[in-house]
């Protein structure tokens, strides 16, 4: 374990935040001549805040922003009333690391929002500027043919727990951490969205699982803001890659549609055209027809499978909205993907192109082993049904399943199916879902584009 470098100077304690200011955290390493007992005394004497382990401090200094409950060595916070939304964070020696959103009920108890000491006023100023910067990065991605995108992607935009998606005139907001659950945060978000993208409605849509884990209050039924308060827009048609899709804010998964696959939809259709895999195509776990409708531009017949009848009803509405742009015969089947692919592969059904885009099989590290079995089974069945020279696009949106693990199970499935598979592309989420190298959790979507011989 490396010892702190020797430096001349003092070892400052975590300072109290001053209103409207942002003191620097880079006051120099600890004096090596200080005894451990002195360091502990300094840490214990520090103002209200959290002191974290060396491991957690190193993680923050390396660019991450999370601190787990197990890495908190001590907390000095008011014992009465609700816990503070913001808390200074210091290392085990008392050196300030920054300010974090705090939730004592969460496994991720601290989410760093600044490397300085900031109060609520300074935090709201940061929220305003960072949200505007996030939106500015997305505006070049929008066009007449695409008026939907993710406007803010949580930690990837330096706003932990804040997700915002735009579908045409609708902005859908999710506040996924307790520290964001305030009227001031909502007011700031509404002001920025109104000024930057001029939506018709701004709605908050909770994630039930995160609400329970974080102890977040239930949002009101009314929109956060609406141009027409007496008849707020909650349903719209948005455009993605020159195709039209339905969006209903009162239904759907996550915030409503899988915007992260936008670029992969286009790539799938393009690779099908390049490989001349334009006969019969299959979209497994089609949801609302994303891959299927893009393939219908180049293939002669497309089948979409999903276990959700409600999703397939939306997929059918999307098909009707785009019928004039599509050349393929398209049909939908409500079924369990595992059972149907097993039956079809045993019956020697054949396809020219197959898309596999299942939901997250591993929502925790403990679930990875079972998830890999599921991915292998789906890929094995798909490989058995592909004609020589066919296209396989296989995806995983499970963060806990690495790219190497996904490639490993596809290779194992190819061996079992006695098929030779050529990797054409490794892909990820669309550019509006940026990846921060120091925060690996921001990279969750893996997409392999494969030619099957």
Number of C-alpha atoms within 10 A of each C-alpha: 3 4 6 10 10 12 13 11 11 12 20 18 20 28 22 17 19 14 12 13 13 17 17 13 18 11 14 15 17 20 16 14 9 11 10 11 9 11 19 14 13 18 22 18 13 22 16 17 25 26 28 25 18 15 12 21 23 13 16 20 11 11 13 20 24 22 24 14 16 12 17 20 13 15 16 15 14 11 7 6 6 7 15 14 17 23 28 31 33 27 24 23 25 27 26 30 24 26 25 29 25 26 22 15 13 17 14 19 21 28 26 26 22 22 21 23 28 26 19 16 14 18 21 17 13 17 20 17 12 16 24 18 14 20 21 14 14 17 15 8 14 14 13 9 13 18 19 25 28 24 28 30 22 19 23 22 21 20 21 23 19 22 19 24 21 22 28 19 19 27 29 23 23 22 25 23 25 23 23 21 17 13 9 13 17 15 13 15 21 20 13 17 22 17 10 14 17 15 20 18 24 27 25 22 22 19 16 13 10 17 16 12 14 20 17 20 12 14 15 10 9 12 17 19 20 19 14 10 13 7 9 17 20 19 16 14 19 20 19 24 17 15 20 19 24 19 22 17 20 11 13 15 11 12 26 18 20 15 22 19 22 20 16 23 21 16 19 22 22 16 22 24 17 11 14 16 26 25 17 21 31 27 24 29 24 26 28 29 28 25 30 32 30 22 35 25 20 21 26 17 20 27 22 26 24 22 16 16 14 14 20 22 15 19 24 16 17 21 23 14 15 17 17 8 14 19 14 22 13 22 16 20 17 16 17 14 18 13 10 16 23 17 13 15 17 12 10 12 14 20 24 23 33 30 25 23 20 20 12 17 21 20 14 12 12 10 13 19 12 11 21 18 12 17 21 21 18 22 25 25 21 29 30 24 23 27 17 16 17 25 32 31 27 23 24 25 22 23 21 20 24 17 20 10 14 22 18 14 19 24 18 15 22 21 14 13 16 13 17 13 20 14 12 14 14 13 16 23 22 18 16 22 24 18 20 16 12 14 16 12 14 18 20 19 21 21 22 22 22 21 23 21 15
